[in-house]
């Protein structure tokens, strides 16, 4: 079982692509939380595990945590990120 790792920086509107954002600026949100990401992962249909004491390598001074996505072998990481980004944005509306 391979877990996919989703970092809040992937969805952060304040980040540039070089700083780790992986979605289009229109889909990004301000200061996404691991709780929002985990909720979006569950909406997409996968199991999520939150690890709060982890720091993204490009911002290792800031422990915002990460979300591990289990049983997502049937989709690519990019497809998963795009689907989760759409749900995180919808949660904010």
Beta strands, then each sheet from edge to edge (+ up, - down):
strand 1: 4-7
strand 2: 47-51
strand 3: 66-70
sheet 1: 1+ 3- 2+
end
